[in-house]
Every structure is written in structure tokens, then in C-alpha cells.
Amino acid sequence: MTTKSVDLLHLRSVVIAAHAGAGKTTLAERLLFDAGSITRLGRVDDGTASLDYEPEEQKRKQSLTLAVSSLDHEGTRVQLVDTPGYADFAAEVVEGFAATDAALLLMDATGHVEAGLESAVAQARSSGRPALFFINKCDRENANPGNALDALRTAFGQKIAPLHVAIGAAESFSGYVDLLHQKAYQSQGGKDVEVPMPANLADEVAARRDQLLEAASEADDDVMTKYLEGEAITDAEFESCLHKAVRSGLVAPVLVGSASKDIGVRALIEAIVHYLPSPVELGDVVATDSKGKEVKIAQDIDGPLMARVFKTTADPYVGRLTYLRILSGTMQGQGQAWNATRGEPERLGQLLLLHGKEQETVGTLHAGEIGAVAKLTVTATGDTICHAREQSYTLPPLEFPIPTLQVAIEPQTKADLDKMGSALQRMLEEEPSARVERSETGEQILLSMGDAHVAVLGERLKRKFGAAIVTKTPRVAYKETIRGKTQSHGRYKKQTGGHGMFGDVWIEIEPNHGGGVEFAEHVVGGTVPKNFFPGVEKGVREAAAEGVLAGYPLSDFKATLYDGSFHAVDSNELSFKIAASMALKQGVLDCKPALMEPIMTVEIRIPEAYMGDVNRDLNGRRGRVLGMDTKDGMQVITATVPQAELFSYATELRSLTGGRGTFKATLDRYEDVPQHIAEKVIEAHKKAQEAAHKE
């Protein structure tokens, strides 16, 4: 395939977004096939879709990463970015919106407005992207396109206005009525053929056309006046008004169809070309120059080079592949560029146009085009690339969802251990909504968006980088402390022939709230020589780090060395270190030891309808609600919850709220663990010690 560049006026870039299962990839395949961009119509369920080419996608029969392709329609190039609908892969949707000028939002005609669609609409509105809606699967059993349209208008407002009315529904669905031109079309032999207007739809067509006209007329004062005064509005006036309304975001027209039956798909291509904006119509891009001043850059082929990096993939053979949207100017392959975000030069290799899994080498990428470049060294997702330091501009960073599901990870075998570090680092280059951290318990913690995200990341690590991992629930970062005061004796004596070992100490142990571990000495008369003090302190601190009750760090206590004895020949620092350790371990058991757990402050954002369920669930997690508020139409619950109850909360909150709930948690304080839970933790530690001794 050889792709010729087109001028900016004849270029469209569209992200396809919706809830999982709405048929995004099937529709994208059909759009590409009908336009002649692909010669074979792939199927998601068969694993043959050209846009679902990763092995994990074919295995799961769902999109897990965005895919880019393009089609040509009557001289206009349409760049499509297909995105996943499952919430675990929401970062891909953020990247898709960053690459495009407009959105195509899908809804399943058999269902209702779901969380993925709500999220996509919110993304479109926050980024100012004009949009079209497509009610898909109108031929499916129980499909009701009219109800779906009303649900859209109820959820998102009267700006959502019908451009089509479905002819029939479910098994009887056969076409649509174009409300603008008041013409009916039915699918016949793979084509939409004009037919007489169905008489039974006359009232609905009139009512729905009025909804469209009312919404569109806001874009033109003259048309608005005519509409309010009941004057006739010509089709030409109506169409011109609708053009303006869609491009300015005043109206999001709704079309109907079936991607699998190829009904309404060609009308959708026409609407994309006709109503969605070219880069020129969107206007200037706001950026920041090298002096920190806000500037406006025109989307112009002849302007200064400015490209947005919207995605990065890591491949063990090809290396890093960087996805770009050129916003201004022209990028030349095999040349130099400047990463304005990082303030470093980059060497550009081959430039590529993307056609699903296929890549086409090109010499240049022009303003408005989406492409890729391989093997950049410092550039990451969200960066801005310019021509040179002297002409550099930066765009605001991309805002990705914060990962909240935590799992502990470790290599599956010793062979995986050597590969795991570099494999994780490379994987994180392409996963902006995943992080790896080291916990206080020493475990490596993978933070992700959900269970499916964890599973896919594990599969990719093994397939791409040969590092297999196993996952488990993280250990809670418990701490041990004391509530009482005591004096404790530790004596270590060992005779081995020749020099022996001898250390003898008395230490006082007392609480030291908020002070960590503190060591002091108050020895009178030289019963313990000063040169052994460091050994005593090491013994105390190392024993505290290992824990006494349940193997967790002992903290918030003070140990004072006040007496002891020594042997002129056999005493050494190690002997006193061991004696001090023995004294601490024995003494702690006499000081009312307690196990403490981290308590997190949690902020939970949910729709009001789920308040009762979420509050009941928090009670079951030993949570305490501190307050409730309303922000941006969502209920915000602030609560404190033990960390032990939160490791899987991301998945469970999503289940409780139909995918609409999110939360973030920060450490607040430590509190005593309830006795029945503490006993289980201590017993588990004893069993682990016994098992280790047997080995």
C-alpha cells in the first residue's frame, strides 16, 4: 500500500470509543473494508480483525491496545484510532483522544448507557472534541434504537440529537431515515438504496427532526430566529447550520446501523467526512514556548514542526516504536529533531504510516497526519517533538488514570530473575497506567488498573521479554510496638576451645511514641566497655528490624543499656550484639507487645445511586466514613480504611458501581490491629518459621 498525503482540509482523524462490547473494532473493520482500505473483512471473534493483532487480543477476542489505520473516501483521508472499551485499558483511550480531532462514540442498541461510554463522552467533552454517535447492533435481538437514543439524550443532554431514525428494530431492522434530507434508505444487496418513506414513521420522523433542528439552530442566529418564529428552513440552511453546530460542539448527531450487517456504515463514512472537522477548522494549538510563554501554533504544513507523542510500544526485535500526531509543520525521516519536553536532541530514523499491524515507510509526515518512528532513545509518551532547540514548544502532559489495584510480583524461576528488572522497565515504557514500586515489606508491587490488566501485563512480559512472573496478594506493612516498660537480661556465652564468646547486657525497654527506634546507654562503672556499645546498638536495631511478634519491624521504642559484664579475653562486639538481640526479644514479650496496621485515607468518587452499596461495603472493610461531598456531579466519600482491606478494592468497587467508581488512597496513620486478626497474623508467622526450620 502506498499512501499519498492529502491537504489539511481533506483530512479527518477520529478516535472510536465506547463501552466494551459495543462493536468498535467490528465497525472499524467494516469502515475500512467498505472504503477499500482492506481486502479481507476480519472478525474479532475469529481473531482475524486487522486492528486486533496482538496475540493477547486474539486470545481474549477483545481490543487491549489502540490501533491506527486509515481510509480514503472521495478525496478525503480518514484516520481511525480504534480503542479498547474495557476499563482496565482506559489509558489507551486517553492516548487515542490525544491523537485525534474528533470522536466516534458507539452504543449497543440492545443495552443502556454504560460506564465505558460515559467515560468516553467525558473525555470528549473535557478535550473539546466534536463527536458523532453511532447506535450499533440495531439488528440484534431485543435491540431498540429509539430507546437507545432517548437514553443517550437523558444521560448526556439535548445536544445529543438524532440524524437518523431506524427503520424497524431487531430482526426487522432494515435501514434508516435521513432526517436532514427526509429520505429513507434500506439495505439491498450490500448497498443503502433509497426507498419511499415508511408511513408508520411519519410522526417519529417529524418529532426527531425537530429535535435535531432545535439543537443545530443554536449555531446560527438567523436559523434560530426562523425556528422560533415557525418559519420554513431550507435543507441548505439546515445543513449549513448542522455543519457549524457539530464542529463547534453544539450538537453531536446520532446515526443508527449494524456493522455486522453493513447497514448505515456508508452513511457514517459520509457523516464523518461531512460533519467532523479538519485540522484547519479546529484552529490553533495552544503550546508553551521555551521562555514559558503561552503561544498559539497554527495547524499548517508550512509552520514550525510540533508533534505530540501519544503512545509508545516496546518490542524486543524492533525496539521502541513511538506513535506521533503531527500538529504543525513537516517531519523528515532520517534527520535530527529536538525533544522539547526533555530538552534533549533525538535522531529520527524511518517514519511510518500505520495500517493496523502493517507499517508503511514514508519519507515525511505532514501536519494532521498520524504516524510512528522507531528507536527514539529519550522520548516517552506525552512528549513534544520539535525541529530544533531554537524553535521548541511544549504541549501539556497527558493525564492518565491512576492505577489502584496492587499485586506483589516475583520471578517464576531463577532464570526469570535475571530478566525481570529490564523487562519490567521496558514494559512500563508502553504502560502509562501501570507502576512498579518496592513496598515496606520488601516486595515488588505492580500497580495496575484491574485484574485483566495484570493478566495481560504478565502475558506480555513473558511473550515479549521472556520474563515470567507470578502474582500474589501483597503483604500488609504491619509494624510491631510495645505499650509497657521492662528491664531485660541477655547473656551469650560460647566456649569452642581457644578464644570463646561472651556478652552480657541489661537493657531497659520503654515506649517511644512516634520516635522510631532510639538507643541510649547509661552504664556506670565500666561494667560494659564503651567499645562494645556499637555492638549492643546493632543487636537492638537488627532484632527490631526482624520483629519479635510476627516478623514485622518493631518501632516506637527506646532501649537503654544500663548494666552488664564482660570477659577480658572472650568478649567482642559480636558477642554483645547477640546478647543485646536476645535481651530485646525476651523483653518485648514482657512489654505488652502490639501489632499495628497502616490505616489509609481513601477518597472514593461514585454516582449517587451507589452510595448505599458503597457505604455498606466500607463498613464490611472496617472503614470509617469521615465525610461526603459532591464534586463535578459525583459523590465523594472520604473514609479511613485499613490497608489490608484495599488491595483488591479497585476490582470490587468497579463491580459495585458498574465500572463508574474510582478511588485513591494515601497513608494516614498506624493503629492497633484487632485482636482476632492479630492472632491470625502471629499464628501464620509461627507456622512459616516452623516450616523454614524443617527445611
Order of alpha helices (4+ residues) and beta strands (2+ residues): beta-alpha-alpha-beta-beta-alpha-beta-alpha-beta-alpha-beta-beta-beta-beta-beta-alpha-alpha-alpha-beta-alpha-alpha-beta-beta-beta-beta-beta-beta-beta-beta-beta-beta-beta-beta-beta-beta-alpha-beta-beta-alpha-beta-beta-beta-beta-beta-alpha-beta-alpha-beta-alpha-beta-beta-alpha-beta-alpha
